Amino acid sequence: MRILVGPSKRGFYFLNHCVYTHSIDGIVFYVGHGTPTRPYSSGVTNRNKIWMDTVRKNNYFDVDIIGWYESKAEAILKERELIALYKPAANPPRKHNFRQYRNGDLSYRDLTTGTAA
């Protein structure tokens, strides 16, 4: 699916990259970017363990499309901005230091156990 938008220097262009969040009960547990179908994907081969455990425990997730971008680079910049803002559980720091990530961060809620970290 592509979304046709207004004119550009090259004629019409497509916004092929989106930034989205996955949330449960209003708590964002994942921020991602991708093609128009990526936000709705829940396959076991393309999500990390924290994401899978969270969805299995809760049996659902809500999708919010934050924005559409012409370039992947623009989408990645917005994704990084939102990860820094929300600190979602299923977007661990790049070094995967979960203790450091959870330590003292009251904005993080462990959706796999239902407790605040």
Biopython code that builds the backbone (N, CA, C, O; Angstrom):
import numpy as np
from Bio.PDB.StructureBuilder import StructureBuilder

atoms = [
    (1, "MET", "N", (0.839, -1.171, 0.000)),
    (1, "MET", "CA", (0.000, 0.000, 0.000)),
    (1, "MET", "C", (0.889, 1.240, 0.000)),
    (1, "MET", "O", (1.802, 1.353, 0.818)),
    (2, "ARG", "N", (0.631, 2.141, -0.888)),
    (2, "ARG", "CA", (1.339, 3.414, -0.928)),
    (2, "ARG", "C", (0.317, 4.533, -0.844)),
    (2, "ARG", "O", (-0.819, 4.405, -1.300)),
    (3, "ILE", "N", (0.750, 5.618, -0.253)),
    (3, "ILE", "CA", (-0.139, 6.758, -0.111)),
    (3, "ILE", "C", (0.361, 7.871, -1.016)),
    (3, "ILE", "O", (1.478, 8.361, -0.847)),
    (4, "LEU", "N", (-0.442, 8.261, -1.949)),
    (4, "LEU", "CA", (-0.078, 9.320, -2.879)),
    (4, "LEU", "C", (-0.308, 10.665, -2.213)),
    (4, "LEU", "O", (-1.373, 10.921, -1.652)),
    (5, "VAL", "N", (0.693, 11.513, -2.280)),
    (5, "VAL", "CA", (0.571, 12.854, -1.703)),
    (5, "VAL", "C", (0.938, 13.889, -2.751)),
    (5, "VAL", "O", (1.142, 13.559, -3.919)),
    (6, "GLY", "N", (1.022, 15.142, -2.327)),
    (6, "GLY", "CA", (1.150, 16.263, -3.240)),
    (6, "GLY", "C", (2.369, 16.308, -4.132)),
    (6, "GLY", "O", (3.223, 15.423, -4.078)),
    (7, "PRO", "N", (2.449, 17.344, -4.957)),
    (7, "PRO", "CA", (3.507, 17.468, -5.953)),
    (7, "PRO", "C", (4.864, 17.771, -5.328)),
    (7, "PRO", "O", (4.947, 18.354, -4.247)),
    (8, "SER", "N", (5.909, 17.373, -6.012)),
    (8, "SER", "CA", (7.278, 17.709, -5.633)),
    (8, "SER", "C", (8.029, 18.076, -6.914)),
    (8, "SER", "O", (7.430, 18.169, -7.985)),
    (9, "LYS", "N", (9.322, 18.282, -6.800)),
    (9, "LYS", "CA", (10.132, 18.616, -7.976)),
    (9, "LYS", "C", (10.081, 17.510, -9.031)),
    (9, "LYS", "O", (10.227, 17.778, -10.224)),
    (10, "ARG", "N", (9.874, 16.272, -8.590)),
    (10, "ARG", "CA", (9.861, 15.128, -9.505)),
    (10, "ARG", "C", (8.434, 14.749, -9.898)),
    (10, "ARG", "O", (8.208, 13.620, -10.335)),
    (11, "GLY", "N", (7.493, 15.630, -9.760)),
    (11, "GLY", "CA", (6.099, 15.276, -9.998)),
    (11, "GLY", "C", (5.490, 14.834, -8.680)),
    (11, "GLY", "O", (5.780, 15.434, -7.645)),
    (12, "PHE", "N", (4.664, 13.815, -8.686)),
    (12, "PHE", "CA", (4.086, 13.319, -7.442)),
    (12, "PHE", "C", (5.048, 12.343, -6.782)),
    (12, "PHE", "O", (5.813, 11.660, -7.462)),
    (13, "TYR", "N", (5.010, 12.281, -5.470)),
    (13, "TYR", "CA", (5.884, 11.351, -4.756)),
    (13, "TYR", "C", (5.060, 10.556, -3.746)),
    (13, "TYR", "O", (3.928, 10.915, -3.420)),
    (14, "PHE", "N", (5.647, 9.484, -3.268)),
    (14, "PHE", "CA", (4.977, 8.610, -2.333)),
    (14, "PHE", "C", (5.657, 8.689, -0.967)),
    (14, "PHE", "O", (6.880, 8.794, -0.868)),
    (15, "LEU", "N", (4.860, 8.637, 0.053)),
    (15, "LEU", "CA", (5.396, 8.531, 1.409)),
    (15, "LEU", "C", (5.382, 7.054, 1.763)),
    (15, "LEU", "O", (4.342, 6.505, 2.128)),
    (16, "ASN", "N", (6.527, 6.420, 1.655)),
    (16, "ASN", "CA", (6.627, 4.972, 1.822)),
    (16, "ASN", "C", (7.096, 4.534, 3.195)),
    (16, "ASN", "O", (7.101, 3.337, 3.483)),
    (17, "HIS", "N", (7.491, 5.467, 4.057)),
    (17, "HIS", "CA", (8.065, 5.107, 5.352)),
    (17, "HIS", "C", (7.222, 5.712, 6.463)),
    (17, "HIS", "O", (6.923, 6.906, 6.458)),
    (18, "CYS", "N", (6.845, 4.868, 7.411)),
    (18, "CYS", "CA", (6.060, 5.370, 8.528)),
    (18, "CYS", "C", (6.789, 5.128, 9.836)),
    (18, "CYS", "O", (7.651, 4.255, 9.934)),
    (19, "VAL", "N", (6.429, 5.911, 10.832)),
    (19, "VAL", "CA", (6.868, 5.706, 12.206)),
    (19, "VAL", "C", (5.609, 5.406, 13.000)),
    (19, "VAL", "O", (4.583, 6.063, 12.826)),
    (20, "TYR", "N", (5.693, 4.416, 13.867)),
    (20, "TYR", "CA", (4.501, 3.954, 14.576)),
    (20, "TYR", "C", (4.845, 3.540, 15.998)),
    (20, "TYR", "O", (6.007, 3.308, 16.331)),
    (21, "THR", "N", (3.807, 3.452, 16.833)),
    (21, "THR", "CA", (3.979, 2.922, 18.181)),
    (21, "THR", "C", (3.032, 1.752, 18.381)),
    (21, "THR", "O", (1.961, 1.684, 17.778)),
    (22, "HIS", "N", (3.447, 0.843, 19.233)),
    (22, "HIS", "CA", (2.583, -0.225, 19.726)),
    (22, "HIS", "C", (2.375, 0.050, 21.205)),
    (22, "HIS", "O", (3.332, 0.317, 21.932)),
    (23, "SER", "N", (1.138, -0.014, 21.649)),
    (23, "SER", "CA", (0.842, 0.269, 23.050)),
    (23, "SER", "C", (-0.212, -0.689, 23.580)),
    (23, "SER", "O", (-0.952, -1.319, 22.824)),
    (24, "ILE", "N", (-0.254, -0.776, 24.888)),
    (24, "ILE", "CA", (-1.269, -1.554, 25.591)),
    (24, "ILE", "C", (-1.766, -0.672, 26.726)),
    (24, "ILE", "O", (-0.974, -0.168, 27.522)),
    (25, "ASP", "N", (-3.073, -0.490, 26.795)),
    (25, "ASP", "CA", (-3.681, 0.382, 27.814)),
    (25, "ASP", "C", (-3.032, 1.762, 27.842)),
    (25, "ASP", "O", (-2.846, 2.344, 28.910)),
    (26, "GLY", "N", (-2.690, 2.282, 26.669)),
    (26, "GLY", "CA", (-2.125, 3.625, 26.568)),
    (26, "GLY", "C", (-0.642, 3.724, 26.885)),
    (26, "GLY", "O", (-0.080, 4.818, 26.835)),
    (27, "ILE", "N", (0.008, 2.612, 27.211)),
    (27, "ILE", "CA", (1.438, 2.618, 27.517)),
    (27, "ILE", "C", (2.206, 2.116, 26.297)),
    (27, "ILE", "O", (2.034, 0.977, 25.863)),
    (28, "VAL", "N", (3.049, 2.979, 25.759)),
    (28, "VAL", "CA", (3.835, 2.616, 24.577)),
    (28, "VAL", "C", (4.913, 1.625, 24.995)),
    (28, "VAL", "O", (5.728, 1.914, 25.871)),
    (29, "PHE", "N", (4.911, 0.436, 24.351)),
    (29, "PHE", "CA", (5.947, -0.536, 24.653)),
    (29, "PHE", "C", (6.871, -0.778, 23.463)),
    (29, "PHE", "O", (7.846, -1.519, 23.585)),
    (30, "TYR", "N", (6.581, -0.165, 22.316)),
    (30, "TYR", "CA", (7.448, -0.321, 21.150)),
    (30, "TYR", "C", (7.271, 0.860, 20.208)),
    (30, "TYR", "O", (6.154, 1.323, 19.980)),
    (31, "VAL", "N", (8.381, 1.342, 19.665)),
    (31, "VAL", "CA", (8.383, 2.372, 18.618)),
    (31, "VAL", "C", (9.135, 1.780, 17.438)),
    (31, "VAL", "O", (10.210, 1.205, 17.607)),
    (32, "GLY", "N", (8.576, 1.918, 16.253)),
    (32, "GLY", "CA", (9.236, 1.356, 15.079)),
    (32, "GLY", "C", (9.052, 2.206, 13.847)),
    (32, "GLY", "O", (8.294, 3.176, 13.849)),
    (33, "HIS", "N", (9.751, 1.834, 12.799)),
    (33, "HIS", "CA", (9.588, 2.464, 11.488)),
    (33, "HIS", "C", (9.561, 1.356, 10.455)),
    (33, "HIS", "O", (10.057, 0.256, 10.697)),
    (34, "GLY", "N", (8.985, 1.648, 9.313)),
    (34, "GLY", "CA", (8.969, 0.647, 8.260)),
    (34, "GLY", "C", (8.018, 0.996, 7.140)),
    (34, "GLY", "O", (7.589, 2.139, 6.982)),
    (35, "THR", "N", (7.703, -0.025, 6.370)),
    (35, "THR", "CA", (6.785, 0.116, 5.249)),
    (35, "THR", "C", (5.360, 0.234, 5.783)),
    (35, "THR", "O", (5.138, 0.015, 6.974)),
    (36, "PRO", "N", (4.401, 0.570, 4.946)),
    (36, "PRO", "CA", (3.028, 0.754, 5.427)),
    (36, "PRO", "C", (2.409, -0.468, 6.111)),
    (36, "PRO", "O", (1.491, -0.306, 6.914)),
    (37, "THR", "N", (2.877, -1.673, 5.823)),
    (37, "THR", "CA", (2.294, -2.856, 6.466)),
    (37, "THR", "C", (3.030, -3.262, 7.750)),
    (37, "THR", "O", (2.487, -4.038, 8.537)),
    (38, "ARG", "N", (4.220, -2.772, 7.977)),
    (38, "ARG", "CA", (5.029, -3.170, 9.134)),
    (38, "ARG", "C", (4.340, -2.935, 10.478)),
    (38, "ARG", "O", (4.446, -3.805, 11.343)),
    (39, "PRO", "N", (3.651, -1.838, 10.713)),
    (39, "PRO", "CA", (3.043, -1.625, 12.032)),
    (39, "PRO", "C", (2.070, -2.721, 12.443)),
    (39, "PRO", "O", (1.866, -2.951, 13.635)),
    (40, "TYR", "N", (1.478, -3.388, 11.485)),
    (40, "TYR", "CA", (0.439, -4.377, 11.770)),
    (40, "TYR", "C", (0.983, -5.799, 11.793)),
    (40, "TYR", "O", (0.229, -6.750, 11.999)),
    (41, "SER", "N", (2.276, -5.948, 11.585)),
    (41, "SER", "CA", (2.902, -7.267, 11.553)),
    (41, "SER", "C", (3.105, -7.779, 12.972)),
    (41, "SER", "O", (3.578, -7.050, 13.843)),
    (42, "SER", "N", (2.746, -9.027, 13.193)),
    (42, "SER", "CA", (2.953, -9.622, 14.514)),
    (42, "SER", "C", (3.593, -10.992, 14.401)),
    (42, "SER", "O", (3.429, -11.828, 15.289)),
    (43, "GLY", "N", (4.321, -11.234, 13.320)),
    (43, "GLY", "CA", (4.958, -12.529, 13.107)),
    (43, "GLY", "C", (6.077, -12.804, 14.088)),
    (43, "GLY", "O", (6.784, -11.888, 14.510)),
    (44, "VAL", "N", (6.238, -14.069, 14.451)),
    (44, "VAL", "CA", (7.238, -14.434, 15.448)),
    (44, "VAL", "C", (8.668, -14.288, 14.940)),
    (44, "VAL", "O", (9.597, -14.237, 15.745)),
    (45, "THR", "N", (8.865, -14.222, 13.647)),
    (45, "THR", "CA", (10.231, -14.141, 13.128)),
    (45, "THR", "C", (10.755, -12.714, 13.022)),
    (45, "THR", "O", (11.945, -12.512, 12.781)),
    (46, "ASN", "N", (9.886, -11.726, 13.197)),
    (46, "ASN", "CA", (10.359, -10.359, 12.994)),
    (46, "ASN", "C", (10.119, -9.432, 14.188)),
    (46, "ASN", "O", (10.086, -8.213, 14.021)),
    (47, "ARG", "N", (9.952, -9.986, 15.372)),
    (47, "ARG", "CA", (9.797, -9.189, 16.593)),
    (47, "ARG", "C", (10.694, -9.774, 17.676)),
    (47, "ARG", "O", (10.960, -10.975, 17.681)),
    (48, "ASN", "N", (11.161, -8.928, 18.592)),
    (48, "ASN", "CA", (12.055, -9.426, 19.631)),
    (48, "ASN", "C", (11.286, -10.111, 20.765)),
    (48, "ASN", "O", (10.058, -10.050, 20.824)),
    (49, "LYS", "N", (12.025, -10.758, 21.656)),
    (49, "LYS", "CA", (11.417, -11.555, 22.724)),
    (49, "LYS", "C", (10.543, -10.713, 23.651)),
    (49, "LYS", "O", (9.460, -11.155, 24.035)),
    (50, "ILE", "N", (10.985, -9.520, 24.015)),
    (50, "ILE", "CA", (10.187, -8.674, 24.904)),
    (50, "ILE", "C", (8.867, -8.308, 24.231)),
    (50, "ILE", "O", (7.816, -8.325, 24.872)),
    (51, "TRP", "N", (8.919, -7.978, 22.947)),
    (51, "TRP", "CA", (7.698, -7.653, 22.210)),
    (51, "TRP", "C", (6.762, -8.858, 22.210)),
    (51, "TRP", "O", (5.576, -8.728, 22.510)),
    (52, "MET", "N", (7.294, -10.022, 21.876)),
    (52, "MET", "CA", (6.466, -11.234, 21.806)),
    (52, "MET", "C", (5.860, -11.572, 23.163)),
    (52, "MET", "O", (4.670, -11.880, 23.239)),
    (53, "ASP", "N", (6.647, -11.524, 24.237)),
    (53, "ASP", "CA", (6.136, -11.835, 25.579)),
    (53, "ASP", "C", (5.033, -10.867, 25.993)),
    (53, "ASP", "O", (4.033, -11.267, 26.588)),
    (54, "THR", "N", (5.224, -9.597, 25.674)),
    (54, "THR", "CA", (4.230, -8.578, 26.026)),
    (54, "THR", "C", (2.909, -8.830, 25.305)),
    (54, "THR", "O", (1.844, -8.779, 25.921)),
    (55, "VAL", "N", (2.975, -9.098, 24.025)),
    (55, "VAL", "CA", (1.753, -9.332, 23.245)),
    (55, "VAL", "C", (1.083, -10.642, 23.648)),
    (55, "VAL", "O", (-0.143, -10.715, 23.725)),
    (56, "ARG", "N", (1.875, -11.669, 23.903)),
    (56, "ARG", "CA", (1.284, -12.951, 24.336)),
    (56, "ARG", "C", (0.544, -12.803, 25.657)),
    (56, "ARG", "O", (-0.545, -13.352, 25.824)),
    (57, "LYS", "N", (1.130, -12.060, 26.600)),
    (57, "LYS", "CA", (0.497, -11.881, 27.910)),
    (57, "LYS", "C", (-0.805, -11.096, 27.801)),
    (57, "LYS", "O", (-1.785, -11.409, 28.478)),
    (58, "ASN", "N", (-0.811, -10.085, 26.954)),
    (58, "ASN", "CA", (-1.955, -9.186, 26.873)),
    (58, "ASN", "C", (-2.947, -9.529, 25.766)),
    (58, "ASN", "O", (-4.072, -9.030, 25.770)),
    (59, "ASN", "N", (-2.546, -10.367, 24.827)),
    (59, "ASN", "CA", (-3.398, -10.832, 23.731)),
    (59, "ASN", "C", (-3.811, -9.759, 22.729)),
    (59, "ASN", "O", (-4.677, -10.011, 21.891)),
    (60, "TYR", "N", (-3.225, -8.591, 22.791)),
    (60, "TYR", "CA", (-3.539, -7.545, 21.816)),
    (60, "TYR", "C", (-2.490, -6.447, 21.906)),
    (60, "TYR", "O", (-1.699, -6.402, 22.848)),
    (61, "PHE", "N", (-2.495, -5.570, 20.921)),
    (61, "PHE", "CA", (-1.734, -4.330, 20.990)),
    (61, "PHE", "C", (-2.402, -3.305, 20.091)),
    (61, "PHE", "O", (-3.016, -3.651, 19.081)),
    (62, "ASP", "N", (-2.278, -2.049, 20.468)),
    (62, "ASP", "CA", (-2.825, -0.951, 19.680)),
    (62, "ASP", "C", (-1.713, -0.364, 18.817)),
    (62, "ASP", "O", (-0.562, -0.273, 19.243)),
    (63, "VAL", "N", (-2.072, 0.032, 17.599)),
    (63, "VAL", "CA", (-1.128, 0.629, 16.659)),
    (63, "VAL", "C", (-1.512, 2.090, 16.443)),
    (63, "VAL", "O", (-2.669, 2.406, 16.170)),
    (64, "ASP", "N", (-0.532, 2.967, 16.569)),
    (64, "ASP", "CA", (-0.720, 4.381, 16.240)),
    (64, "ASP", "C", (0.340, 4.773, 15.230)),
    (64, "ASP", "O", (1.535, 4.631, 15.490)),
    (65, "ILE", "N", (-0.091, 5.264, 14.079)),
    (65, "ILE", "CA", (0.847, 5.773, 13.073)),
    (65, "ILE", "C", (1.167, 7.212, 13.468)),
    (65, "ILE", "O", (0.281, 8.065, 13.526)),
    (66, "ILE", "N", (2.437, 7.466, 13.737)),
    (66, "ILE", "CA", (2.868, 8.794, 14.172)),
    (66, "ILE", "C", (3.053, 9.729, 12.986)),
    (66, "ILE", "O", (2.696, 10.905, 13.055)),
    (67, "GLY", "N", (3.613, 9.204, 11.897)),
    (67, "GLY", "CA", (3.828, 10.050, 10.728)),
    (67, "GLY", "C", (4.316, 9.253, 9.531)),
    (67, "GLY", "O", (4.743, 8.105, 9.654)),
    (68, "TRP", "N", (4.241, 9.895, 8.365)),
    (68, "TRP", "CA", (4.681, 9.310, 7.095)),
    (68, "TRP", "C", (5.827, 10.152, 6.559)),
    (68, "TRP", "O", (5.807, 11.379, 6.663)),
    (69, "TYR", "N", (6.832, 9.489, 5.983)),
    (69, "TYR", "CA", (8.036, 10.166, 5.541)),
    (69, "TYR", "C", (8.436, 9.684, 4.156)),
    (69, "TYR", "O", (8.220, 8.526, 3.798)),
    (70, "GLU", "N", (9.020, 10.587, 3.388)),
    (70, "GLU", "CA", (9.467, 10.243, 2.046)),
    (70, "GLU", "C", (10.733, 9.402, 2.087)),
    (70, "GLU", "O", (10.920, 8.532, 1.237)),
    (71, "SER", "N", (11.605, 9.646, 3.061)),
    (71, "SER", "CA", (12.861, 8.884, 3.126)),
    (71, "SER", "C", (12.938, 8.055, 4.402)),
    (71, "SER", "O", (12.353, 8.392, 5.432)),
    (72, "LYS", "N", (13.677, 6.968, 4.293)),
    (72, "LYS", "CA", (13.906, 6.104, 5.455)),
    (72, "LYS", "C", (14.690, 6.858, 6.531)),
    (72, "LYS", "O", (14.452, 6.667, 7.723)),
    (73, "ALA", "N", (15.615, 7.705, 6.116)),
    (73, "ALA", "CA", (16.424, 8.474, 7.066)),
    (73, "ALA", "C", (15.554, 9.375, 7.943)),
    (73, "ALA", "O", (15.772, 9.465, 9.151)),
    (74, "GLU", "N", (14.573, 10.040, 7.337)),
    (74, "GLU", "CA", (13.659, 10.888, 8.112)),
    (74, "GLU", "C", (12.885, 10.062, 9.125)),
    (74, "GLU", "O", (12.701, 10.479, 10.269)),
    (75, "ALA", "N", (12.434, 8.891, 8.698)),
    (75, "ALA", "CA", (11.672, 8.013, 9.590)),
    (75, "ALA", "C", (12.532, 7.539, 10.759)),
    (75, "ALA", "O", (12.065, 7.498, 11.898)),
    (76, "ILE", "N", (13.779, 7.184, 10.485)),
    (76, "ILE", "CA", (14.666, 6.712, 11.548)),
    (76, "ILE", "C", (14.940, 7.818, 12.564)),
    (76, "ILE", "O", (14.987, 7.556, 13.766)),
    (77, "LEU", "N", (15.117, 9.036, 12.097)),
    (77, "LEU", "CA", (15.339, 10.154, 13.027)),
    (77, "LEU", "C", (14.147, 10.339, 13.954)),
    (77, "LEU", "O", (14.320, 10.538, 15.156)),
    (78, "LYS", "N", (12.948, 10.275, 13.409)),
    (78, "LYS", "CA", (11.750, 10.418, 14.237)),
    (78, "LYS", "C", (11.612, 9.230, 15.192)),
    (78, "LYS", "O", (11.249, 9.404, 16.356)),
    (79, "GLU", "N", (11.900, 8.035, 14.703)),
    (79, "GLU", "CA", (11.835, 6.842, 15.558)),
    (79, "GLU", "C", (12.777, 6.995, 16.752)),
    (79, "GLU", "O", (12.380, 6.731, 17.887)),
    (80, "ARG", "N", (14.013, 7.416, 16.511)),
    (80, "ARG", "CA", (14.987, 7.590, 17.601)),
    (80, "ARG", "C", (14.518, 8.641, 18.602)),
    (80, "ARG", "O", (14.696, 8.479, 19.810)),
    (81, "GLU", "N", (13.925, 9.711, 18.101)),
    (81, "GLU", "CA", (13.399, 10.760, 18.974)),
    (81, "GLU", "C", (12.315, 10.197, 19.905)),
    (81, "GLU", "O", (12.296, 10.495, 21.099)),
    (82, "LEU", "N", (11.425, 9.390, 19.349)),
    (82, "LEU", "CA", (10.337, 8.821, 20.152)),
    (82, "LEU", "C", (10.833, 7.752, 21.121)),
    (82, "LEU", "O", (10.298, 7.626, 22.223)),
    (83, "ILE", "N", (11.840, 6.986, 20.733)),
    (83, "ILE", "CA", (12.418, 5.997, 21.649)),
    (83, "ILE", "C", (13.035, 6.712, 22.852)),
    (83, "ILE", "O", (12.886, 6.259, 23.987)),
    (84, "ALA", "N", (13.720, 7.817, 22.608)),
    (84, "ALA", "CA", (14.302, 8.596, 23.708)),
    (84, "ALA", "C", (13.214, 9.171, 24.608)),
    (84, "ALA", "O", (13.398, 9.269, 25.821)),
    (85, "LEU", "N", (12.093, 9.549, 24.028)),
    (85, "LEU", "CA", (10.990, 10.127, 24.799)),
    (85, "LEU", "C", (10.251, 9.079, 25.623)),
    (85, "LEU", "O", (10.046, 9.267, 26.822)),
    (86, "TYR", "N", (9.847, 7.975, 24.989)),
    (86, "TYR", "CA", (9.011, 6.968, 25.647)),
    (86, "TYR", "C", (9.792, 5.899, 26.409)),
    (86, "TYR", "O", (9.263, 5.311, 27.353)),
    (87, "LYS", "N", (11.030, 5.640, 26.020)),
    (87, "LYS", "CA", (11.823, 4.549, 26.600)),
    (87, "LYS", "C", (11.015, 3.250, 26.647)),
    (87, "LYS", "O", (10.853, 2.655, 27.712)),
    (88, "PRO", "N", (10.514, 2.817, 25.502)),
    (88, "PRO", "CA", (9.642, 1.642, 25.482)),
    (88, "PRO", "C", (10.375, 0.345, 25.824)),
    (88, "PRO", "O", (11.547, 0.166, 25.493)),
    (89, "ALA", "N", (9.658, -0.545, 26.491)),
    (89, "ALA", "CA", (10.241, -1.797, 26.981)),
    (89, "ALA", "C", (10.812, -2.668, 25.872)),
    (89, "ALA", "O", (11.851, -3.297, 26.067)),
    (90, "ALA", "N", (10.168, -2.722, 24.726)),
    (90, "ALA", "CA", (10.611, -3.601, 23.645)),
    (90, "ALA", "C", (11.624, -2.940, 22.716)),
    (90, "ALA", "O", (11.987, -3.516, 21.691)),
    (91, "ASN", "N", (12.086, -1.740, 23.060)),
    (91, "ASN", "CA", (13.184, -1.081, 22.347)),
    (91, "ASN", "C", (14.337, -0.910, 23.335)),
    (91, "ASN", "O", (14.615, 0.207, 23.772)),
    (92, "PRO", "N", (15.012, -2.008, 23.690)),
    (92, "PRO", "CA", (16.090, -1.879, 24.672)),
    (92, "PRO", "C", (17.249, -1.082, 24.105)),
    (92, "PRO", "O", (17.374, -0.938, 22.889)),
    (93, "PRO", "N", (18.101, -0.561, 24.987)),
    (93, "PRO", "CA", (19.302, 0.123, 24.502)),
    (93, "PRO", "C", (20.104, -0.796, 23.598)),
    (93, "PRO", "O", (20.008, -2.019, 23.704)),
    (94, "ARG", "N", (20.875, -0.222, 22.731)),
    (94, "ARG", "CA", (21.587, -1.007, 21.727)),
    (94, "ARG", "C", (22.485, -2.090, 22.324)),
    (94, "ARG", "O", (22.691, -3.129, 21.697)),
    (95, "LYS", "N", (23.019, -1.866, 23.516)),
    (95, "LYS", "CA", (23.876, -2.875, 24.139)),
    (95, "LYS", "C", (23.050, -3.908, 24.907)),
    (95, "LYS", "O", (23.612, -4.843, 25.476)),
    (96, "HIS", "N", (21.747, -3.753, 24.930)),
    (96, "HIS", "CA", (20.849, -4.681, 25.594)),
    (96, "HIS", "C", (21.177, -4.858, 27.072)),
    (96, "HIS", "O", (21.121, -5.973, 27.590)),
    (97, "ASN", "N", (21.517, -3.776, 27.747)),
    (97, "ASN", "CA", (21.772, -3.818, 29.174)),
    (97, "ASN", "C", (20.457, -3.544, 29.888)),
    (97, "ASN", "O", (20.160, -2.400, 30.233)),
    (98, "PHE", "N", (19.667, -4.595, 30.108)),
    (98, "PHE", "CA", (18.325, -4.437, 30.638)),
    (98, "PHE", "C", (18.327, -3.902, 32.066)),
    (98, "PHE", "O", (17.428, -3.146, 32.432)),
    (99, "ARG", "N", (19.315, -4.274, 32.883)),
    (99, "ARG", "CA", (19.364, -3.762, 34.255)),
    (99, "ARG", "C", (19.543, -2.255, 34.256)),
    (99, "ARG", "O", (18.856, -1.539, 34.984)),
    (100, "GLN", "N", (20.472, -1.777, 33.437)),
    (100, "GLN", "CA", (20.705, -0.335, 33.356)),
    (100, "GLN", "C", (19.449, 0.357, 32.845)),
    (100, "GLN", "O", (19.103, 1.442, 33.314)),
    (101, "TYR", "N", (18.780, -0.249, 31.907)),
    (101, "TYR", "CA", (17.588, 0.340, 31.309)),
    (101, "TYR", "C", (16.469, 0.475, 32.326)),
    (101, "TYR", "O", (15.781, 1.495, 32.347)),
    (102, "ARG", "N", (16.272, -0.517, 33.160)),
    (102, "ARG", "CA", (15.179, -0.514, 34.121)),
    (102, "ARG", "C", (15.521, 0.230, 35.407)),
    (102, "ARG", "O", (14.621, 0.669, 36.122)),
    (103, "ASN", "N", (16.784, 0.374, 35.705)),
    (103, "ASN", "CA", (17.210, 0.925, 36.977)),
    (103, "ASN", "C", (16.723, 2.361, 37.173)),
    (103, "ASN", "O", (17.200, 3.285, 36.515)),
    (104, "GLY", "N", (15.773, 2.532, 38.080)),
    (104, "GLY", "CA", (15.305, 3.858, 38.453)),
    (104, "GLY", "C", (14.443, 4.567, 37.437)),
    (104, "GLY", "O", (14.106, 5.733, 37.643)),
    (105, "ASP", "N", (14.074, 3.929, 36.362)),
    (105, "ASP", "CA", (13.273, 4.578, 35.334)),
    (105, "ASP", "C", (11.799, 4.296, 35.585)),
    (105, "ASP", "O", (11.287, 3.256, 35.171)),
    (106, "LEU", "N", (11.120, 5.206, 36.256)),
    (106, "LEU", "CA", (9.726, 4.978, 36.625)),
    (106, "LEU", "C", (8.777, 5.127, 35.453)),
    (106, "LEU", "O", (7.601, 4.779, 35.561)),
    (107, "SER", "N", (9.270, 5.639, 34.333)),
    (107, "SER", "CA", (8.411, 5.742, 33.157)),
    (107, "SER", "C", (8.272, 4.385, 32.467)),
    (107, "SER", "O", (7.406, 4.199, 31.612)),
    (108, "TYR", "N", (9.132, 3.443, 32.846)),
    (108, "TYR", "CA", (9.081, 2.100, 32.257)),
    (108, "TYR", "C", (8.149, 1.234, 33.091)),
    (108, "TYR", "O", (8.253, 1.216, 34.318)),
    (109, "ARG", "N", (7.260, 0.531, 32.456)),
    (109, "ARG", "CA", (6.371, -0.395, 33.134)),
    (109, "ARG", "C", (6.558, -1.750, 32.481)),
    (109, "ARG", "O", (6.450, -1.882, 31.262)),
    (110, "ASP", "N", (6.836, -2.743, 33.286)),
    (110, "ASP", "CA", (7.066, -4.069, 32.742)),
    (110, "ASP", "C", (5.715, -4.687, 32.384)),
    (110, "ASP", "O", (5.009, -5.206, 33.248)),
    (111, "LEU", "N", (5.371, -4.625, 31.109)),
    (111, "LEU", "CA", (4.068, -5.120, 30.667)),
    (111, "LEU", "C", (3.990, -6.640, 30.662)),
    (111, "LEU", "O", (2.905, -7.208, 30.542)),
    (112, "THR", "N", (5.151, -7.308, 30.791)),
    (112, "THR", "CA", (5.101, -8.769, 30.837)),
    (112, "THR", "C", (4.704, -9.271, 32.213)),
    (112, "THR", "O", (4.189, -10.381, 32.339)),
    (113, "THR", "N", (4.936, -8.467, 33.254)),
    (113, "THR", "CA", (4.555, -8.877, 34.608)),
    (113, "THR", "C", (3.491, -7.975, 35.200)),
    (113, "THR", "O", (2.868, -8.326, 36.202)),
    (114, "GLY", "N", (3.271, -6.801, 34.585)),
    (114, "GLY", "CA", (2.272, -5.867, 35.079)),
    (114, "GLY", "C", (2.755, -4.985, 36.208)),
    (114, "GLY", "O", (1.948, -4.308, 36.846)),
    (115, "THR", "N", (4.053, -4.974, 36.472)),
    (115, "THR", "CA", (4.586, -4.158, 37.567)),
    (115, "THR", "C", (5.465, -3.057, 37.029)),
    (115, "THR", "O", (6.032, -3.162, 35.942)),
    (116, "ALA", "N", (5.568, -2.001, 37.807)),
    (116, "ALA", "CA", (6.477, -0.916, 37.435)),
    (116, "ALA", "C", (7.886, -1.319, 37.810)),
    (116, "ALA", "O", (8.104, -1.943, 38.848)),
    (117, "ALA", "N", (8.832, -0.969, 36.981)),
    (117, "ALA", "CA", (10.227, -1.320, 37.261)),
    (117, "ALA", "C", (10.879, -0.226, 38.069)),
    (117, "ALA", "O", (12.058, -0.330, 38.409)),
]
sb = StructureBuilder()
sb.init_structure("model")
sb.init_model(0)
sb.init_chain("A")
sb.init_seg("    ")
for serial, (resi, resn, name, xyz) in enumerate(atoms, 1):
    if name == "N":
        sb.init_residue(resn, " ", resi, " ")
    sb.init_atom(name, np.array(xyz, "f"), 0.0, 1.0, " ", f" {name:<3s}", serial, name[0])
structure = sb.get_structure()
